[in-house]
């Protein structure tokens, strides 16, 4: 079989998370799929998949090969369209993941604006606050606060940010304003859950010290938008990215407290823990629509930053 057919087969295996399902899609027997996968791995001298009875997962080499396959197949489709129509159209799917709060407030309008420019691109916007395996998820771009440790991925900064403690004026009028991190023990705190981990250890840093406070939250959620809404409702104090609540602050629906401290969910290692990044795999074989949206995102956030600086 030719290498392009092998790429199509491999993409199908990853998409369906199994060899038998890929075979059904392509009209191949399980034995043929298994033999061809083994031939691909032998050709390159690397293991591409970890296989169990119920699941397949990509190795590091498999993740690189999978991304290259996706983009080469996409490039072939673009070339075929160019040959048939004489027009280099931008079309296909665009899969993006973003945190719920900023996803609804900022990313969704940007996706709409991009769709007006490129109506043949079909965007999928997934809103969640969990970190995904980019290679296996099929996502083109992941927008997240902070940088990922995975060295196989590329992280590009979209906007500077910082985490702040915030509450409604009504809550603070009733419960008082904390003057130091230790005062949070007497307050109702609202905490995130991420990948089943309760983010209730909050770090505070000023010019003199680094303090770690374990709060006793009254409410938890894995949804940052819910945490923000609870704070707006007067339910307690939340640790949020300032990008998520900038409109609430401008309209004084929320106010910040303990402003003299840098704040984070983890120990401070560098200054970019709270910045907003877009994360993606190698740009070498990136589909044109993904490259265009990536550049569009950077331009849009640059314009937002310029507008904010002028206020």
Protein Blocks (a to p, Z undefined) as FASTA:
>chain_A
ZZklmmmmmmmmmmnopaklmmmmnopafklmmmmmmmmmmmnopafbdcdfkbccddfk
lmmmmmmmmmmmmmmmmmmmmmmnopacdeddddddddfklmmmmmmmmmmmmmmmmmmb
ccdddddfbdcdfklnopabdcdedjdfblkbccddfbdcdddddddfklmmmnopafbf
klmmmpccddddeehiacfbccdddfkbccddddddfbdcfbfklmmmmmmnonaccddd
fklmmmmmmnomaccehklbccdfbdcfbfklmpccdddddfklgcfklmmmmmmmmmmm
mmmmmmmmmZZ
